[in-house]
Amino acid sequence: MGYYDQDYQNRSSKQKRNTGGYFLASLVGVILGAMLVIIAIPKLVDYNILPYSVEPNEQIKSETTDQGVQTQNVSLNVVTDVTKAVDKAGDAVVSITNIQAAGFWSSMEGEAGVPAGTGSGVIYKKAGNKAFIVTNHHVVEGAQQLEISLAGGVKIPAKLVGSDIWTDLAVLEVDAKEIKTVAEFGNSAALKTGEPVIAIGNPLGTFEGSVTLGIISGLERTVPVDIDQNGSADWQAEVLQTDAAINPGNSGGALVNISGQVIGINSMKIAESAVEGIGLAIPINYAQPIIDDLEKYGVVKRPYMGINLASVSEIPGYYQQEALKLPSEVKSGVAITNVEPNSPAAQAGLKEMDVIVEMDGEPITDVIELRQHLYIQKNVGDQMKVKFYRAGKLEETTLKLSGDTF
């Protein structure tokens, strides 16, 4: 004897009478819900909040599964500020191959060399049938031939216009026929710590057009550089610090801001096991006058004194007293080890064994400070006051700087 629902017939008859009412109410509810969704969607997609903009759908494809559930595959075109910056600057970054002699036969004229290293470069100018590329000095150093590879894979020969070891910059020239994109320089002086930046280059010489994203980690950093590889610093490089990944092969590539403007030339990375995320780039405002000189003259025109130098701190104390005759209280300065004939230093009366301690009223404690004062603060043709010790006595002279290499 089963369960019998005595109210079943009554409920069934009531449902038949109310079906039309329920259907109408449901239809009205669906319509109102759809209108609310349509009104709400534009407010949910706030373009001032989202880090990207979403273009209109290109395609909506409906499919029905085996369970009878209908699904939709929506194709979207997502465009961000980063992708726009890369689109603007990416094709101006090229791969550079340094080709050198591999032996006696390849060093003969007309014999091909072998790739000795790769790096990156930035196309910054197109004038007539020529285009110019900035890269690092160490990327092209010692090259017998140079070859660049454009974003599309086209390879063309390049000519070295000029290179500067002190700033680690070089300028190349290529035929402009295949050049389609030229980079735009920005203003590195306007950068702020924490500002997003993008490094574009060709790491390992294999992954062409690689893009890494980071921020400006520090401004106006100085890094000691051993130019002549003698184990001591010869120069302090002024650089930008970024955590955007910079790997071997990225050297000479572009560091760009979110507007796609080049604000630095990637130069080096601190490669130690305990260090992570410290990449360095030459600020473009610092690089521009160097680039201009290299393009016009093939060298950088710097003030020239005509002397060889040694920091007093590197000279044993015995020789400071006996040879240089320095007073005991003088512990720093720059000793002159040689004076070139007819140079500005010679004409001003400076001699070997003189110890320079001041230039234009600024203390000079070592060779790096002397070079920075000379190269950064002075120009060819300027007058410069120099205080120095000779045989234990403090003297002063004025010299006129000529233009040459240091």
PyMOL commands that set and color helices and strands:
alter all, ss='L'
color gray80, all
select helices_A, chain A and resi 8-44+81-92+105-107+137-140+176-178+188-190+203-205+284-297+312-314+317-322+344-347+367-377
alter helices_A, ss='H'
color red, helices_A
select strands_A, chain A and resi 52-54+59-64+70-75+78-80+93-100+114-127+130-135+145-149+155-164+169-175+196-201+210-225+235-242+254-256+262-269+279-283+302-304+307-311+334-339+355-359+362-363+383-390+393-400+402-404
alter strands_A, ss='S'
color yellow, strands_A
deselect
rebuild
show_as cartoon
